[in-house]
Protein backbone atom coordinates (compact mmCIF):
# COMPACT_ATOMS: atom_id res chain seq x y z
CA UNK A 1 0.00 0.00 0.00
CA UNK A 2 1.33 3.39 -1.01
CA UNK A 3 1.42 6.04 1.76
CA UNK A 4 0.99 9.76 1.22
CA UNK A 5 1.64 12.34 3.96
CA UNK A 6 -0.06 15.69 3.44
CA UNK A 7 1.88 18.48 5.11
CA UNK A 8 0.82 21.57 3.19
CA UNK A 9 -2.58 23.23 2.97
CA UNK A 10 -4.24 23.66 -0.41
CA UNK A 11 -5.89 21.35 -2.90
CA UNK A 12 -4.66 17.76 -3.21
CA UNK A 13 -5.93 15.31 -5.83
CA UNK A 14 -5.12 11.63 -5.37
CA UNK A 15 -5.98 9.46 -8.37
CA UNK A 16 -6.13 5.67 -8.34
CA UNK A 17 -5.74 4.65 -11.99
CA UNK A 18 -4.83 0.95 -11.98
CA UNK A 19 -7.03 -1.96 -10.85
CA UNK A 20 -5.95 -2.99 -7.37
CA UNK A 21 -4.30 0.36 -6.49
CA UNK A 22 -4.19 1.01 -2.73
CA UNK A 23 -3.31 4.22 -0.92
CA UNK A 24 -3.28 5.48 2.66
CA UNK A 25 -3.44 9.27 2.99
CA UNK A 26 -2.63 11.02 6.27
CA UNK A 27 -2.78 14.77 6.86
CA UNK A 28 -1.96 16.50 10.13
CA UNK A 29 -2.51 20.23 10.51
CA UNK A 30 -2.15 22.62 13.44
CA UNK A 31 -3.27 26.25 13.47
CA UNK A 32 -2.63 29.02 16.00
CA UNK A 33 -2.91 32.76 16.53
CA UNK A 34 -4.97 34.10 13.58
CA UNK A 35 -3.85 31.60 10.91
CA UNK A 36 -6.34 30.51 8.28
CA UNK A 37 -5.68 27.06 6.81
CA UNK A 38 -7.76 25.33 4.15
CA UNK A 39 -7.23 21.75 3.02
CA UNK A 40 -9.16 20.23 0.13
CA UNK A 41 -8.62 16.62 -0.87
CA UNK A 42 -10.18 14.70 -3.73
CA UNK A 43 -9.73 10.93 -3.87
CA UNK A 44 -10.59 9.83 -7.40
CA UNK A 45 -11.11 6.13 -8.12
CA UNK A 46 -10.67 5.65 -11.88
CA UNK A 47 -10.25 1.85 -11.83
CA UNK A 48 -12.02 -1.10 -10.19
CA UNK A 49 -10.88 -2.86 -7.00
CA UNK A 50 -9.11 0.22 -5.60
CA UNK A 51 -8.74 1.14 -1.93
CA UNK A 52 -8.19 4.53 -0.26
CA UNK A 53 -8.02 5.16 3.48
CA UNK A 54 -7.84 8.87 4.26
CA UNK A 55 -7.34 10.43 7.70
CA UNK A 56 -7.14 14.18 8.25
CA UNK A 57 -6.44 15.52 11.74
CA UNK A 58 -6.34 19.08 12.98
CA UNK A 59 -5.59 20.99 16.16
CA UNK A 60 -7.06 24.51 16.22
CA UNK A 61 -5.92 27.13 18.76
CA UNK A 62 -6.46 30.81 19.58
CA UNK A 63 -8.44 32.68 16.88
CA UNK A 64 -7.27 30.49 14.02
CA UNK A 65 -9.40 28.82 11.36
CA UNK A 66 -9.17 25.34 9.85
CA UNK A 67 -11.28 24.10 6.94
CA UNK A 68 -11.27 20.49 5.73
CA UNK A 69 -13.06 19.61 2.52
CA UNK A 70 -12.85 15.97 1.46
CA UNK A 71 -14.42 14.33 -1.57
CA UNK A 72 -14.46 10.72 -2.73
CA UNK A 73 -15.23 10.16 -6.43
CA UNK A 74 -15.79 6.68 -7.83
CA UNK A 75 -16.18 6.54 -11.61
CA UNK A 76 -18.59 4.28 -13.51
CA UNK A 77 -17.35 0.70 -13.97
CA UNK A 78 -15.10 0.96 -10.90
CA UNK A 79 -16.91 -1.61 -8.77
CA UNK A 80 -15.38 -3.39 -5.80
CA UNK A 81 -13.67 -0.16 -4.77
CA UNK A 82 -13.43 0.93 -1.13
CA UNK A 83 -12.83 4.43 0.14
CA UNK A 84 -12.94 5.79 3.68
CA UNK A 85 -12.52 9.43 4.75
CA UNK A 86 -12.09 10.48 8.39
CA UNK A 87 -11.73 14.08 9.57
CA UNK A 88 -10.90 14.60 13.26
CA UNK A 89 -10.44 18.03 14.81
CA UNK A 90 -9.43 19.07 18.32
CA UNK A 91 -10.76 22.54 19.11
CA UNK A 92 -8.71 24.32 21.80
CA UNK A 93 -10.35 27.74 21.87
CA UNK A 94 -13.87 29.18 21.92
CA UNK A 95 -12.67 31.79 19.42
CA UNK A 96 -11.31 29.32 16.88
CA UNK A 97 -13.31 28.33 13.80
CA UNK A 98 -13.59 24.89 12.25
CA UNK A 99 -15.34 23.68 9.13
CA UNK A 100 -15.37 20.09 7.88
CA UNK A 101 -17.22 19.13 4.71
CA UNK A 102 -17.27 15.56 3.40
CA UNK A 103 -18.65 14.67 -0.02
CA UNK A 104 -19.28 11.42 -1.89
CA UNK A 105 -19.79 11.10 -5.66
CA UNK A 106 -20.39 7.44 -6.45
CA UNK A 107 -21.31 6.55 -10.02
CA UNK A 108 -21.29 2.73 -9.81
CA UNK A 109 -22.54 -0.17 -7.71
CA UNK A 110 -20.72 -2.68 -5.53
CA UNK A 111 -18.55 -0.24 -3.56
CA UNK A 112 -17.93 0.53 0.11
CA UNK A 113 -17.58 4.19 0.99
CA UNK A 114 -17.93 6.14 4.20
CA UNK A 115 -16.97 9.39 5.82
CA UNK A 116 -16.77 10.46 9.45
CA UNK A 117 -16.20 13.78 11.14
CA UNK A 118 -15.61 14.63 14.78
CA UNK A 119 -14.90 17.98 16.37
CA UNK A 120 -14.16 17.95 20.08
CA UNK A 121 -12.43 19.70 22.94
CA UNK A 122 -9.91 18.19 25.32
CA UNK A 123 -11.75 15.88 27.67
CA UNK A 124 -11.65 17.52 31.14
CA UNK A 125 -11.46 14.09 32.82
CA UNK A 126 -8.34 13.20 30.84
CA UNK A 127 -6.82 16.55 31.78
CA UNK A 128 -7.70 16.06 35.46
CA UNK A 129 -6.24 12.55 35.47
CA UNK A 130 -2.89 13.68 34.07
CA UNK A 131 -2.74 16.70 36.39
CA UNK A 132 -3.48 14.43 39.39
CA UNK A 133 -0.36 12.49 38.41
CA UNK A 134 1.85 15.56 38.78
CA UNK A 135 1.75 17.22 35.37
CA UNK A 136 0.97 20.92 35.09
CA UNK A 137 -1.99 21.88 32.89
CA UNK A 138 0.17 22.77 29.86
CA UNK A 139 2.13 19.51 30.07
CA UNK A 140 -1.11 17.54 30.33
CA UNK A 141 -2.65 19.37 27.35
CA UNK A 142 0.51 18.86 25.28
CA UNK A 143 0.50 15.14 26.06
CA UNK A 144 -3.18 14.78 25.08
CA UNK A 145 -2.59 16.69 21.83
CA UNK A 146 0.46 14.55 21.01
CA UNK A 147 -1.58 11.40 21.58
CA UNK A 148 -4.46 12.73 19.45
CA UNK A 149 -2.15 13.46 16.53
CA UNK A 150 -0.27 10.18 16.74
CA UNK A 151 -3.24 7.78 16.66
Kinemage of the C-alpha trace (Angstrom):
@kinemage 1
@onewidth
@group {chain A} dominant
@subgroup {mainchain}
@vectorlist {calphas} color= white
{ca unk a 1} P 0.000 0.000 0.000
{ca unk a 2} L 1.331 3.393 -1.006
{ca unk a 3} L 1.422 6.044 1.764
{ca unk a 4} L 0.989 9.759 1.216
{ca unk a 5} L 1.638 12.336 3.957
{ca unk a 6} L -0.059 15.691 3.439
{ca unk a 7} L 1.882 18.475 5.114
{ca unk a 8} L 0.816 21.566 3.193
{ca unk a 9} L -2.577 23.232 2.969
{ca unk a 10} L -4.238 23.659 -0.412
{ca unk a 11} L -5.885 21.347 -2.896
{ca unk a 12} L -4.657 17.758 -3.213
{ca unk a 13} L -5.934 15.306 -5.830
{ca unk a 14} L -5.117 11.633 -5.369
{ca unk a 15} L -5.983 9.457 -8.370
{ca unk a 16} L -6.129 5.666 -8.340
{ca unk a 17} L -5.741 4.651 -11.990
{ca unk a 18} L -4.829 0.955 -11.977
{ca unk a 19} L -7.034 -1.958 -10.854
{ca unk a 20} L -5.954 -2.994 -7.372
{ca unk a 21} L -4.298 0.363 -6.487
{ca unk a 22} L -4.190 1.007 -2.731
{ca unk a 23} L -3.310 4.220 -0.916
{ca unk a 24} L -3.279 5.483 2.663
{ca unk a 25} L -3.441 9.268 2.993
{ca unk a 26} L -2.627 11.024 6.269
{ca unk a 27} L -2.775 14.766 6.863
{ca unk a 28} L -1.958 16.504 10.129
{ca unk a 29} L -2.508 20.232 10.511
{ca unk a 30} L -2.150 22.625 13.444
{ca unk a 31} L -3.265 26.247 13.473
{ca unk a 32} L -2.630 29.016 15.997
{ca unk a 33} L -2.907 32.764 16.529
{ca unk a 34} L -4.969 34.104 13.578
{ca unk a 35} L -3.848 31.605 10.909
{ca unk a 36} L -6.339 30.506 8.275
{ca unk a 37} L -5.681 27.060 6.811
{ca unk a 38} L -7.758 25.333 4.152
{ca unk a 39} L -7.232 21.745 3.015
{ca unk a 40} L -9.157 20.226 0.134
{ca unk a 41} L -8.625 16.619 -0.872
{ca unk a 42} L -10.176 14.698 -3.733
{ca unk a 43} L -9.732 10.931 -3.870
{ca unk a 44} L -10.591 9.835 -7.395
{ca unk a 45} L -11.106 6.135 -8.118
{ca unk a 46} L -10.667 5.648 -11.881
{ca unk a 47} L -10.251 1.847 -11.832
{ca unk a 48} L -12.022 -1.096 -10.188
{ca unk a 49} L -10.876 -2.861 -7.000
{ca unk a 50} L -9.114 0.216 -5.598
{ca unk a 51} L -8.736 1.145 -1.928
{ca unk a 52} L -8.190 4.528 -0.263
{ca unk a 53} L -8.017 5.159 3.480
{ca unk a 54} L -7.836 8.875 4.256
{ca unk a 55} L -7.336 10.427 7.703
{ca unk a 56} L -7.145 14.181 8.249
{ca unk a 57} L -6.441 15.519 11.737
{ca unk a 58} L -6.343 19.077 12.976
{ca unk a 59} L -5.594 20.990 16.155
{ca unk a 60} L -7.056 24.511 16.216
{ca unk a 61} L -5.924 27.130 18.763
{ca unk a 62} L -6.465 30.812 19.582
{ca unk a 63} L -8.445 32.675 16.876
{ca unk a 64} L -7.273 30.487 14.018
{ca unk a 65} L -9.398 28.816 11.361
{ca unk a 66} L -9.175 25.344 9.845
{ca unk a 67} L -11.277 24.105 6.939
{ca unk a 68} L -11.269 20.489 5.727
{ca unk a 69} L -13.058 19.607 2.521
{ca unk a 70} L -12.849 15.969 1.463
{ca unk a 71} L -14.416 14.328 -1.569
{ca unk a 72} L -14.460 10.718 -2.732
{ca unk a 73} L -15.233 10.159 -6.428
{ca unk a 74} L -15.793 6.678 -7.826
{ca unk a 75} L -16.182 6.541 -11.607
{ca unk a 76} L -18.587 4.280 -13.513
{ca unk a 77} L -17.354 0.698 -13.968
{ca unk a 78} L -15.097 0.960 -10.898
{ca unk a 79} L -16.908 -1.612 -8.772
{ca unk a 80} L -15.380 -3.395 -5.802
{ca unk a 81} L -13.668 -0.163 -4.771
{ca unk a 82} L -13.430 0.932 -1.135
{ca unk a 83} L -12.828 4.432 0.140
{ca unk a 84} L -12.942 5.789 3.685
{ca unk a 85} L -12.519 9.431 4.751
{ca unk a 86} L -12.092 10.478 8.390
{ca unk a 87} L -11.730 14.076 9.573
{ca unk a 88} L -10.904 14.595 13.263
{ca unk a 89} L -10.437 18.029 14.809
{ca unk a 90} L -9.426 19.068 18.316
{ca unk a 91} L -10.755 22.542 19.113
{ca unk a 92} L -8.706 24.320 21.803
{ca unk a 93} L -10.348 27.745 21.867
{ca unk a 94} L -13.869 29.182 21.920
{ca unk a 95} L -12.674 31.794 19.422
{ca unk a 96} L -11.307 29.320 16.885
{ca unk a 97} L -13.311 28.326 13.802
{ca unk a 98} L -13.590 24.888 12.247
{ca unk a 99} L -15.345 23.677 9.126
{ca unk a 100} L -15.369 20.088 7.882
{ca unk a 101} L -17.218 19.133 4.707
{ca unk a 102} L -17.271 15.556 3.403
{ca unk a 103} L -18.646 14.666 -0.024
{ca unk a 104} L -19.279 11.418 -1.892
{ca unk a 105} L -19.790 11.104 -5.659
{ca unk a 106} L -20.388 7.442 -6.449
{ca unk a 107} L -21.312 6.545 -10.017
{ca unk a 108} L -21.292 2.732 -9.812
{ca unk a 109} L -22.536 -0.169 -7.709
{ca unk a 110} L -20.718 -2.683 -5.534
{ca unk a 111} L -18.552 -0.235 -3.556
{ca unk a 112} L -17.931 0.530 0.109
{ca unk a 113} L -17.576 4.192 0.990
{ca unk a 114} L -17.926 6.138 4.195
{ca unk a 115} L -16.970 9.387 5.823
{ca unk a 116} L -16.771 10.456 9.452
{ca unk a 117} L -16.205 13.781 11.143
{ca unk a 118} L -15.613 14.628 14.782
{ca unk a 119} L -14.898 17.980 16.369
{ca unk a 120} L -14.160 17.952 20.076
{ca unk a 121} L -12.427 19.701 22.941
{ca unk a 122} L -9.910 18.188 25.315
{ca unk a 123} L -11.750 15.879 27.671
{ca unk a 124} L -11.652 17.521 31.138
{ca unk a 125} L -11.463 14.090 32.815
{ca unk a 126} L -8.338 13.201 30.838
{ca unk a 127} L -6.817 16.555 31.784
{ca unk a 128} L -7.701 16.059 35.457
{ca unk a 129} L -6.244 12.550 35.473
{ca unk a 130} L -2.885 13.681 34.075
{ca unk a 131} L -2.739 16.696 36.393
{ca unk a 132} L -3.481 14.433 39.393
{ca unk a 133} L -0.355 12.490 38.409
{ca unk a 134} L 1.847 15.558 38.780
{ca unk a 135} L 1.746 17.217 35.369
{ca unk a 136} L 0.967 20.916 35.088
{ca unk a 137} L -1.993 21.884 32.888
{ca unk a 138} L 0.166 22.773 29.864
{ca unk a 139} L 2.131 19.514 30.069
{ca unk a 140} L -1.113 17.538 30.333
{ca unk a 141} L -2.645 19.367 27.351
{ca unk a 142} L 0.512 18.860 25.283
{ca unk a 143} L 0.502 15.138 26.064
{ca unk a 144} L -3.176 14.777 25.079
{ca unk a 145} L -2.586 16.690 21.834
{ca unk a 146} L 0.456 14.554 21.011
{ca unk a 147} L -1.583 11.400 21.580
{ca unk a 148} L -4.459 12.727 19.453
{ca unk a 149} L -2.150 13.465 16.531
{ca unk a 150} L -0.266 10.175 16.740
{ca unk a 151} L -3.243 7.776 16.656
